[in-house]
Amino acid sequence: MFNRRKFIKASAVSTAMLAVTKTSFANNISNVSSDAINKPIVISTWDFGVAANADAWKVLKNNGRALDAVEQGVWVPEADESNQSVGYGGLPDRDGKVTLDACIMDENGNIGAVLALEHIKHPISVARKVMEKTPHVMLAGDGALQFALEQGFKKENLLTPSSEKAWKEWLKEAKYQPVMNIENKLYDKVAPQKLPGNQYNHDTIGMIAMDVKGNLSGACTTSGMAYKLHGRIGDSPIIGAGLFIDNEVGGATSTGVGEEVVRNVGSFLVVELMRQGYSPEEACKEAVMRIIKKKPETAKNIQVGFLAMNKKGEYGAYAIQQGFTFAVCDTKKQDLVIKGKSYY
């Protein structure tokens, strides 16, 4: 039988415990001296994050803003035609169209995103324009392209000869079978024509930076799942899924099969867990475990990873499968690559 008195009492206890947790977290952060915080610092997903971090570091080392750092950082993979999972040269959808997704978030909670954007090499910069020049937070498809052109962005063909060749090879069988961690194989310059047509996956660069003022910003950009249905959107441009920043707590980003990240609002979850006192790695692990718990059979065959940083400049990552790596750049080392821990 439902006991109203016990329910009210239990609710009051839970509320009090939550208040204590929040207070403890706030005190923990406020009691850390500024000198003890690892800043400036930038982290990003995958080995190709090293080059991206290097450009972000040019901003951070000169006392620049974290928002400018993450934008300039992810420009690097967006413009790299050999990186077939982000931006220019990205593998197309099933119709042969390269469509890009990106989002950006600053220390004040301002956000901007573009979804299924064609013909623009740097979708992250269009996302920033959405954030700064419109009353909206997302623009999609033709509307996003129209806005980009109005803002002075150049229209160009993003389908490179190598990506077009890979797509035509894929069309012979038109199978979709993602292979985990293929992004690093592509980064290692495996020639596209030497991989079977159905071997291509996709991926993302997610980046989080903290500047000398201790402010956080993040960016996430991708060409999405290779050979996806035209119009498919994953987690990357969705604030709370592919990226989330809370300047009081920390930031998180994700990589892998976006559908599962969206179902769990993954990056927001990681940040909220850090608010409760979890370390970045512990928070990422818990987010991964929720995916595994909900869909254990699905999880055996996919990759999802989370990367996070808290306000102390501490960072950590966790993935479903082995093979996920991330790059770190701070005052101690500018080209550090770390292998994230995993469940399997």
N, C-alpha and C positions, 0 to 999 in steps of 0.2 A: 504494500500500500504506500502511496506517495505521502511522505511526511513533510508538510510545508515548513515546520519549525526547523527540522534537521537540514532541509534544503537551504533555508536562509542562513543558518549558522555556517554551513559548509561554504556557501558562496562568500560570506564575510571573511572567512579564514583564507580562502583562495585569493580574494582581492587584497587582503593585507599582505599575503606572501608575495604577490606580484609587485605591490608597492615597495616592499623591502628589496626585491630583486632589482628593480629599476633604480632605487636609491643607492644600492650597493654598487651597481655598475657605474652610476654617475660619480660616486665618490672615488671609485677605483681610477677612473679616467682623470678626474680633477686633481687627484693626489700625485699623479705622475708629473715630474718636472719636465719642462719643455726640452731640456737637454737630453732627457732619457728617451724621447720619442725619435724613432728612426725616420728622419725626414731630411731632405726630400727623398722620395722613393717612387718607383713606378714598376708595376708588375703586369705581365700579359701572358696570354695562353700560347702554348706551343713554342717550339724552337725558333720559328720565324719571328717570335716576339723580341728576340735579341736585337735585330735591326730596327724594329719599331721602337723599342725602348731607347735605343741610342738617339733617335731623333727627338723623342720626348724629353730625354735628359738635357738636350741643348737648351730647352726652355727652363726646366727645373733648376739647373745649376746656375742660371742667371737670375734666380729669384722670380721666375715667371709663374703665371697662374696654372694650376693643375688642369683647368679646362683647356687652355691652349696647348698644353703638353700632350694630352690624350688625343686631341684632334690631329696635331702634327705627327704624333707617333703612328697612328693607324693609317695615315696617308701612305706610309711605306708599303705595306702589303696591298693596299688598294691599288697602287700604281704598278705593282710587280706582276708582269704578265706571266712569269714562271710559277706564280702561286695561283693554282687553279681552284682555290676555295674562297678567295676574297677578291672582290673588285674586278678590275680590268684583267681579262684573260680567264675569268671564272668559267667553270663548266656551265653550259646552258640548261634550260629546262627541256622537256620532251619535245617542244616545238622549235628548239634551236635558238631560243631567246635568252640572253643573259639578263637576269633581273636581280637587283641588289636591295638589301635591307640594312638599315643602320639606325642606331639610336645613341644619344648623348645625354648626360645628366651632370649638373654642376653642384656645387656645395650648398646652394640655396634651394635645391629641390626643383629647379627649372629643368624641363625636359623637351626633347624634340626627336622626332623619328620619321623615317621614310620607309615605305614598304613597296616592294615590287617595282622599284624604280629602274628604268632602262636608259641607256645612252649617256649616263653621267659617271665619270671615272671616280669621283670622290663623294659618295653618298653621305659620308659622315659630316661633310661640310654643309650639305643641303639640310641634313637633320639639325645642325646648329642654327641655320637660317630659319628653319621652322620654329625653333625655340625662341629665337630673338626677334623675329620680324612678323610673326603671326600670333593670333590669339589661340591657336590650336596646338596640339602636341603631336599629331600624326597627319601625314599626307601620303596618299597611296597612288600607285599606277600613273595614269595619264595626268592626273592632277598634280602629283609630285613632280613629274617631268615639266609640266607647264610652269610651275612655280620656280623650278630650278633655272629654266631658261630665262624667266623674267628677272631672276636675280643675277644673271650674267654668266651662268655656267655654260660650258661648251658642250654641244651635242656631238657624240662620236660613237663609232662602232666599237663595242666592247668584246665582240667575239673574235678572238685571235685565230690564226690558221691552225695552231696546234689543238685548241679547244674544239674548233669546228671539225677537225679530222677525228678527234676522239668521239664526238657526238655522232658522226656518220657511222663510225665503227659500231657504236652502241646500238644504232638503229637496226642493224642487221638481225639482232635477236630481241632488242628492246626489253631486256630484263632489268629489274631493279633489285639489286642485292648489295646493300652497303657493306663495306669491309671496314672493320674497326681500325682507327688510327691511320687511315690511308693518307691523312693530311701530312704526316711527317715523311711518308714515302714520297709524296709529291714534292715536298720541300727539299728532299735529298736529290732532286733532279732526275728521278726515274722518268725516262722518256715516255710520254703518254701513249705513243703507238706501241710500246712494249707491254702495256698492261691490257688485259682483256677488257672489252667494252663495258662489262657490268661491274668492274672492280672499283669504280670511282665512288667515293663518298663525298663529303662536303666538309667544310668547317668554317670556323669563325676566328677572328681575333677579338678578344675581349681584353680591355686595358683599364687599370685603375691606377691613379696617381695621387700622391699627397705632396703638396708644395711646402715651401719653407714656412708658410703661415699655418701649416697644419690643416689646410683645407683639402677636401677630396673631390675628385671628379672622375667620371668614367665614360668609356666609349666602347661600342660593340658594332662590328660591321662584317658582312658576309655576302657571298653570292648565293648562299643557300644550298639546299640539297641538290646534288647533281641529278639531272634528268627528272626533276620533280614535275608534277602537274603544273601547268601554267597558272600562276596566281597563288601557289602555295606559299604560306608564310610560316616560318618557324618561330623560335623564341627570341632570336637576336634583336629585332627592333622593338620588342615589347618590354617596356619598363616594368620591373618586378619579376620578369621571367629571365631574359637574357642578361639583364643588368639592373642593379639597384645601388643607389648611394644614399647613405644617411650620414650627414656630416658630424653628428654626435656619436656615431657608433662605428661606422666603417662602410665598406663597399664589397660587392660580390658580382661575379660574372660567370657565365656558363659556356659550355661547349659540348658538341655531340648532337644527338637526335633531339631536335627542339620540341617535338610534340610532347615528349615526356617531361621536359622542363616546364612547359606551359601548364601542363596538368597539375603540377605541384607548385607553381609560382616560385620557382626554385631560388632565384637570387634574392628575392624579398625574404624568403624563408631563412636563408643563410644569415642575412643581416639581422633579422629578428632573433635568431639563436645567439648571435654574438652579443646582442643587447642583453640577453639573459645571462651572459657570462661565459658562454662557450668560446674557446679559442677559435681562430679562423679554420684550422684543420678540423677540429671537432664539429664545427658548424657545417662545413662542407660534407663531412662524413654522414652526419645525420640526414642532410638533404638527399644524399645518394641512397641511404638506407630506406627512406620513405618511398623512393621510386621502386626499389627492389621489393619491398614489402607489398606494394600495391599490385605489381605485375612481375612476379618472380620469373616466369617463363620468358616474358619479353626481354627482361633485363639481361638474361644470359647471352643474348645475341646483339646487343647494342652497346654503344659507348655514350655515357654522359659524365661530364666532369664539372666540378665547380672550383673556382679560384676566389679567394677572399683576402681582404686586408682590414685590420682594425685601426682605431685612431692612434694606437701606439706605434704603428708602422710594422706590426707583426703580420705575417702572411702565412697562408697554408692552402692546401688543395686536397681533393679526394675525388676519385673516379670509380665507376663501376668496374671497368676493365683496366688491366695493366697497359702502359704505353703512353699515358697522358703526361705531358711535360709542360712546364711554364718557365718563363724568363723573368729575372729580377735585375733591377738596376738601382743602386743607391750609392752613397758616398764611399762605400768600401769596395764595391765591385760593379762593373758596368755590363758584364756579359755572362752572368750566372744563369745556368740552366739547371732546373731541379726536376727530378722525376716525382710526380705526384703519387701518393699512396692509393691503393685500390682495393676493392672488395674481392675480386677474383684474381 
